[in-house]
Amino acid sequence: MNASSRQTGPGTQARRACALSAALALLWAACGCPQKPPAPRAAPSTAPVEVEVCRARLGTVERTVEVFGTLWGDEDVTISAKVPGRVAEIFRDVGDRGMPGEILAQIEKTDYELVVREKELQMRQVLAKLNLEALPPPDFDPARVPTVVRARLQADNAQARLHRGRSLHEQDPPLISDQDFADLQTAAAVALSNYEVELLAARALLAEAQQRKAEMDVAIQQLTDTTVRIPRPARPPTTAPASATSGDDDSYAVAARMVSVGEYVKEGSPLFRLVDDNPLKLRAAVPERYLSAISAGQTVTLKVESYDRRFEGRIARINPQIDPASRTFQIEATVPNPQRLLKPGGFATARVHTHASTGVVLAPRRAVVSFAGTSKVYVARGGRAVEVVVRTGQEAGDEVEILSGLRGDEQLIMSGHSRLAGGAPVKVRDSGR
């Protein structure tokens, strides 16, 4: 088989058929034969979006400073034993409440009763030497003591005898000898000296009796201290209103009990920890930049996680020193707590109401759309939605302060934001505002 016959094989015929098909296609196009038109695109919908609108307004905003703090009891005190001894009874436990003066615990008092009796007998022994039944008042004249009265009478008698003897001795001739007159002088001097000694002894015995009385008073006080009682609160002056620091219930709550019956306690051993939880004190740190805006007497509203409500108090104290580490200063607000809903030690979020700003642009919170740190609103204008970028400020209930972007009379779109874009047609449904 020659070379020309090999070139006319089946593969060669297939290539020729493909080339012929391509040439026919080019010829068809050159002749202007129409091609199949592409499918038309769907036209965008032009139906308006039905939206609800509400007008922005000019109003007043209460300026506040947000702080975070901890609640503390008005008084948080640890009751310690004033005298040593064994605990005989416990009358209060954790969670109990008690009024000032009520008994918390009783320490055995037998030993202290014996000491009181001993001191009383020692005092009576001294009084007996003075021939007195009871301790006289501090202005008592010791010359009224019977022994001193006796010595004074003896001295007066000796002086009278000396006076009569002098008259007899001075006569001419003397009616008594010189020796007898000298004896009268000596007797008078001895009697006067004896009076002075008795007077000094009486004063010393009166002082000793007063010392014994003081020792007995100390023993009585120690006996009294065996009964551990709830103290009476002494509230310092405050700028808070009277309603926050006064009330019919000044009770304490027992926050901890550190002793048991039968335990021997020493002087100063802690027994109970008490908390006065009405009112409470909110202590919070405020950034330094708000120093000029914070002052005593301002209202504070606070919220805790336990209740879906707000509580109100007033700033009572401001720390004059700024913490150089945190650049904050401490404030203390007094918060009335008559129902004991708030608990000492709790965390609270608070707002300090500093002042009110008027003529502020306010927009409903529903009208503001925030995404990626940018806030915007849609304004209904001429039947279309106009997108406006705004800068928001403080929230005021269901409204938001608009710092820039609005004048305060625009119709703001409050619904359908997901279907809106700038320039989209809208159909307004008035919300009634």
HUSUL-V992164 format. One record per residue. N is the residue number from 1. PHI is phi in whole degrees, 0 to 359 (none if undefined). OMEGA is omega in degrees with one decimal (999 if undefined). Layout:
n	phi	omega
N	PHI	OMEGA
N	PHI	OMEGA
This chain:
n	phi	omega
1	none	-176.1
2	275	-177.3
3	292	-178.8
4	294	179.3
5	288	178.9
6	290	-177.9
7	283	-178.4
8	255	-180.0
9	281	-177.7
10	299	-179.5
11	297	-178.8
12	292	178.3
13	295	179.1
14	293	179.5
15	294	178.9
16	294	178.6
17	294	179.2
18	294	179.2
19	296	178.8
20	296	179.4
21	295	178.9
22	294	180.0
23	294	177.4
24	297	179.3
25	295	177.8
26	295	178.6
27	296	179.0
28	297	-179.9
29	290	-178.9
30	292	179.4
31	282	177.1
32	81	178.3
33	291	-176.7
34	292	174.9
35	263	178.8
36	290	-176.9
37	292	177.5
38	288	179.9
39	291	-178.8
40	291	177.6
41	282	178.2
42	287	-180.0
43	289	179.7
44	297	-178.2
45	290	179.5
46	246	179.7
47	290	-179.4
48	291	177.7
49	272	178.8
50	281	-174.7
51	229	174.2
52	256	-176.2
53	238	176.6
54	206	-176.9
55	280	168.2
56	292	-177.5
57	214	173.8
58	261	-176.9
59	212	-178.2
60	246	179.8
61	240	175.7
62	278	-179.0
63	285	-178.6
64	225	173.8
65	240	-178.3
66	275	179.4
67	225	178.1
68	232	-176.5
69	206	-177.2
70	236	178.0
71	271	179.1
72	231	175.2
73	291	177.0
74	300	172.7
75	223	176.9
76	233	-168.4
77	232	173.7
78	260	179.3
79	272	-178.8
80	246	178.9
81	284	177.3
82	274	179.7
83	227	177.1
84	283	178.2
85	158	179.8
86	266	-178.4
87	288	-178.1
88	266	-176.8
89	214	173.6
90	238	-176.0
91	251	-179.5
92	224	178.4
93	227	-176.8
94	300	180.0
95	95	178.3
96	286	176.5
97	242	179.6
98	207	178.1
99	272	177.4
100	304	-179.3
101	98	180.0
102	286	-172.6
103	276	174.1
104	263	-177.6
105	205	179.1
106	233	174.3
107	265	-179.1
108	307	-172.3
109	243	-178.3
110	299	-178.9
111	299	-178.1
112	287	174.8
113	295	178.1
114	294	178.7
115	295	177.9
116	299	179.1
117	297	179.5
118	296	-179.3
119	294	178.4
120	294	179.3
121	294	177.6
122	297	178.4
123	292	180.0
124	294	178.1
125	296	178.4
126	292	-179.9
127	296	179.3
128	296	177.5
129	294	178.3
130	267	-177.3
131	60	178.8
132	240	179.3
133	274	-177.7
134	218	179.7
135	293	-178.5
136	286	178.0
137	292	-176.7
138	299	-179.0
139	271	-179.2
140	292	179.6
141	275	-179.4
142	297	177.8
143	292	178.9
144	273	176.9
145	293	-175.7
146	305	-179.2
147	294	178.5
148	289	177.6
149	298	178.4
150	297	179.8
151	296	179.1
152	292	177.3
153	296	178.0
154	294	178.9
155	292	178.2
156	295	179.0
157	295	179.5
158	295	178.5
159	295	178.7
160	294	178.0
161	296	178.2
162	296	-179.5
163	294	178.0
164	292	179.3
165	296	178.1
166	296	179.2
167	297	179.7
168	290	-176.6
169	288	-177.5
170	273	177.4
171	287	-178.7
172	238	1.1
173	282	-179.7
174	299	-179.9
175	272	173.4
176	232	-177.3
177	285	177.8
178	295	-179.3
179	294	178.8
180	295	178.4
181	294	177.8
182	295	178.1
183	296	177.5
184	295	177.9
185	296	-179.9
186	295	-179.8
187	299	179.3
188	294	179.6
189	294	178.9
190	295	-179.9
191	296	178.3
192	294	177.9
193	295	178.5
194	297	177.6
195	297	-179.9
196	295	177.8
197	296	178.8
198	296	178.4
199	294	177.6
200	294	178.8
201	295	178.7
202	296	177.0
203	298	179.4
204	296	179.3
205	293	176.7
206	295	177.2
207	295	178.0
208	295	178.1
209	297	177.4
210	293	175.7
211	297	178.0
212	298	177.9
213	294	178.0
214	296	177.3
215	297	177.7
216	293	177.4
217	297	177.0
218	297	179.0
219	296	177.6
220	295	178.9
221	296	177.1
222	296	176.0
223	296	177.7
224	296	-177.8
225	290	174.9
226	292	174.9
227	263	-177.3
228	274	-175.5
229	240	174.7
230	287	-177.8
231	284	175.3
232	266	-177.3
233	289	174.5
234	248	-174.2
235	278	177.9
236	286	176.4
237	300	-177.6
238	216	177.2
239	272	179.2
240	288	178.5
241	296	-177.0
242	300	-178.7
243	295	-178.4
244	275	-175.9
245	241	179.9
246	229	179.8
247	174	-179.3
248	284	-174.8
249	249	176.0
250	253	-174.6
251	284	174.0
252	255	172.5
253	252	178.7
254	278	-178.6
255	266	180.0
256	201	173.0
257	237	-174.2
258	248	-176.9
259	215	178.9
260	230	178.6
261	296	-180.0
262	93	-179.2
263	281	177.2
264	271	-178.8
265	246	176.3
266	263	176.2
267	297	-178.8
268	92	178.7
269	291	179.4
270	292	-178.8
271	246	-176.9
272	220	168.3
273	240	-176.2
274	247	179.3
275	231	171.5
276	265	-170.7
277	258	172.1
278	214	1.0
279	277	173.4
280	257	176.9
281	244	174.0
282	263	177.4
283	249	-174.7
284	219	177.4
285	262	-178.9
286	245	177.1
287	303	-174.7
288	301	-175.2
289	293	179.7
290	263	-174.9
291	300	-177.3
292	285	-177.2
293	268	-175.1
294	262	177.0
295	212	-179.8
296	295	179.9
297	95	179.7
298	290	-179.1
299	283	177.1
300	233	172.7
301	251	-176.1
302	229	-178.8
303	221	175.7
304	241	-176.7
305	289	-175.6
306	285	-173.4
307	227	177.5
308	266	179.2
309	201	-179.1
310	247	178.3
311	243	-174.0
312	236	176.3
313	211	179.0
314	222	178.2
315	291	-179.8
316	255	-176.2
317	218	177.0
318	230	178.9
319	291	-177.7
320	286	-176.4
321	252	176.2
322	265	178.7
323	289	-177.9
324	292	-179.5
325	282	-176.8
326	257	-177.0
327	57	177.0
328	228	174.2
329	232	-174.2
330	270	170.6
331	238	177.2
332	229	-179.6
333	248	176.9
334	268	-175.3
335	241	176.6
336	300	-177.9
337	219	-174.3
338	295	-179.2
339	269	179.0
340	59	176.4
341	285	177.9
342	277	-177.2
343	242	175.2
344	301	-178.3
345	93	-178.3
346	283	177.5
347	269	-177.2
348	222	170.3
349	258	-172.7
350	228	174.2
351	233	177.1
352	266	-179.5
353	276	-174.3
354	268	-179.6
355	198	-179.5
356	245	176.4
357	250	-179.5
358	256	179.4
359	67	-178.6
360	268	176.7
361	283	-179.4
362	240	178.2
363	231	176.3
364	300	-179.5
365	298	179.5
366	292	-177.1
367	276	-176.0
368	263	178.3
369	250	-178.9
370	242	178.1
371	205	175.4
372	56	176.9
373	82	-179.9
374	244	177.8
375	247	179.3
376	211	174.6
377	228	173.6
378	250	179.7
379	256	176.4
380	278	-176.8
381	217	178.5
382	63	178.9
383	78	179.5
384	227	179.1
385	269	177.9
386	252	-179.0
387	278	-178.9
388	232	175.6
389	279	-176.8
390	235	173.6
391	243	-173.7
392	267	177.9
393	237	-174.0
394	277	175.3
395	277	179.1
396	226	-177.4
397	69	179.1
398	269	-178.3
399	240	-179.5
400	233	176.5
401	287	177.7
402	253	-177.2
403	279	179.8
404	205	176.5
405	113	-178.6
406	230	177.2
407	266	179.3
408	119	178.2
409	232	-177.2
410	283	172.1
411	272	-175.9
412	262	179.2
413	278	-175.0
414	251	-176.9
415	217	176.6
416	71	-176.9
417	297	-177.6
418	292	-179.1
419	256	-175.7
420	256	170.6
421	212	-179.8
422	301	-179.5
423	90	-179.3
424	291	177.6
425	290	-180.0
426	225	174.2
427	244	-171.1
428	277	170.3
429	240	-172.8
430	296	179.5
431	275	179.2
432	99	179.0
433	254	999
